[in-house]
Each structure stands twice: as structure tokens, then as C-alpha cells.
């Protein structure tokens, strides 16, 4: 039997990537940002990592390290918010960013928790 909450999630998640994130309960558990290395590492509950360049995000690129460190997880860990920078970024957006750049070795089949994301 499907609960009301599950029906809402399934109805809202029409995009295949969103469905995967919601149905398999993927979420962000931690974020480490190193401005001097142009790096943001997203830690997922699946024990996988996303390695992104902060220079790909203009507001993050222009922020200080202190500002970058003032993030908080939102929406149950499927997004990150920087209040001081007025910036919100999502797990879906991070995965799409890696996927669209075709960065070999950074993204593997999006079919289950084990193979969701692999970072070199």
C-alpha cells in the first residue's frame, strides 16, 4: 500500500533523476569546500562522493572561504543553502553538472545505490 507521502513524492518526481534520488533516498551528508584548490566535495549517504569545481558556480567562486563554510543542508539533504551568498544548489543539479560535462570516471550508471556516483 502506498502512503500519502509516497504518492506525493512519486507525483512530484517526474524526472528520472529526481525519481532515483527520492525513491532510493539519496541525500547529502556533508560538504567540504577548499577555495584554494577550487574544490567542493559532496559526501553522500551512499558513501560516494561528488567532486566539483567551485569556479563552476559564480557566487561560490567569488565568495571567501569563510562565506563558503557557512552552508547548511536543506530539503532533507537534497540541497545546500548559503544564506550569506543567497545561493541554493541541489543534488540533482550537481549530478547533472557532472553528467553534462561528460567527465569520464566521475559518473557511473544511475541505476542503484551502489553505482550511483563514482569519483576518481
C-alpha positions as CSV (number, residue, x, y, z in Angstrom):
1,X,0.0,0.0,0.0
2,X,1.3,3.4,-0.9
3,X,1.1,6.1,1.7
4,X,0.1,9.7,1.0
5,X,3.7,10.8,1.5
6,X,4.9,8.2,-1.1
7,X,2.2,9.3,-3.6
8,X,3.4,12.9,-3.2
9,X,7.0,12.0,-3.9
10,X,6.2,9.8,-6.9
11,X,3.9,12.5,-8.3
12,X,6.4,15.3,-7.9
13,X,9.3,13.3,-9.2
14,X,8.6,13.1,-12.9
15,X,12.2,13.5,-13.9
16,X,14.1,10.1,-13.9
17,X,17.0,11.5,-11.9
18,X,14.6,13.0,-9.3
19,X,12.8,9.7,-9.1
20,X,16.1,7.9,-8.5
21,X,17.1,10.4,-5.8
22,X,13.7,10.2,-4.0
23,X,12.9,6.5,-4.4
24,X,16.4,5.4,-3.3
25,X,16.6,8.1,-0.6
26,X,19.9,9.6,-1.8
27,X,21.0,12.7,0.2
28,X,24.0,14.8,1.1
29,X,25.5,14.2,4.5
30,X,28.5,16.6,4.4
31,X,30.2,19.2,2.3
32,X,33.9,20.2,2.3
33,X,35.0,23.3,0.3
34,X,38.6,24.3,-0.3
35,X,38.7,27.6,-2.2
36,X,42.4,27.5,-2.8
37,X,42.0,24.1,-4.5
38,X,38.9,25.2,-6.4
39,X,37.2,22.1,-5.0
40,X,33.9,21.2,-3.4
41,X,33.4,17.6,-2.2
42,X,29.9,16.4,-1.6
43,X,29.6,13.4,0.7
44,X,26.5,11.2,0.0
45,X,24.7,8.8,2.4
46,X,25.7,6.1,-0.1
47,X,29.4,6.5,0.9
48,X,30.1,8.0,-2.5
49,X,31.5,11.5,-3.3
50,X,30.9,14.2,-5.8
51,X,33.9,16.3,-6.7
52,X,33.0,19.7,-8.2
53,X,34.8,22.9,-9.1
54,X,33.6,25.9,-7.2
55,X,34.6,28.0,-10.2
56,X,31.6,26.5,-12.0
57,X,29.3,28.4,-9.6
58,X,29.8,32.2,-9.8
59,X,28.5,33.0,-6.4
60,X,30.7,30.4,-4.8
61,X,33.7,31.4,-6.9
62,X,33.5,35.0,-5.7
63,X,33.0,34.1,-2.1
64,X,35.5,34.0,0.7
65,X,36.5,30.7,2.4
66,X,34.6,31.9,5.5
67,X,31.5,32.5,3.5
68,X,31.8,29.1,1.7
69,X,32.0,27.4,5.1
70,X,28.6,28.9,6.2
71,X,26.4,26.4,4.3
72,X,23.5,24.3,5.6
73,X,21.7,21.3,4.2
74,X,18.1,21.8,3.1
75,X,15.2,19.7,2.0
76,X,16.4,16.6,3.8
77,X,19.9,16.8,2.4
78,X,19.0,17.1,-1.3
79,X,20.1,20.7,-1.4
80,X,22.7,23.1,0.1
81,X,22.0,26.7,1.1
82,X,24.4,29.6,1.7
83,X,22.3,32.3,3.3
84,X,25.0,35.0,3.2
85,X,25.6,34.3,-0.6
86,X,21.9,33.8,-1.4
87,X,22.8,30.6,-3.1
88,X,20.9,27.3,-3.2
89,X,22.3,24.2,-5.1
90,X,20.7,20.8,-5.4
91,X,22.0,17.2,-5.5
92,X,20.2,16.8,-8.9
93,X,22.0,19.9,-10.2
94,X,25.4,18.5,-9.1
95,X,24.8,15.2,-10.8
96,X,23.5,16.9,-13.9
97,X,26.6,19.1,-14.0
98,X,28.9,16.2,-13.9
99,X,26.8,14.3,-16.4
100,X,26.6,17.3,-18.9
101,X,30.4,17.8,-18.8
102,X,30.9,14.2,-19.8
103,X,33.6,13.9,-17.2
104,X,34.8,10.4,-17.7
105,X,35.1,8.4,-14.5
106,X,33.1,10.9,-12.5
107,X,29.6,9.5,-13.1
108,X,28.6,5.8,-13.5
109,X,25.2,4.2,-14.2
110,X,22.4,5.9,-12.3
111,X,20.6,2.7,-11.6
112,X,21.1,1.8,-7.9
113,X,22.7,3.0,-4.7
114,X,25.9,1.0,-5.3
115,X,26.7,2.5,-8.7
116,X,25.2,6.0,-8.3
117,X,28.2,8.2,-8.4
118,X,31.9,7.3,-8.6
119,X,34.6,10.0,-8.2
120,X,38.2,9.3,-9.3
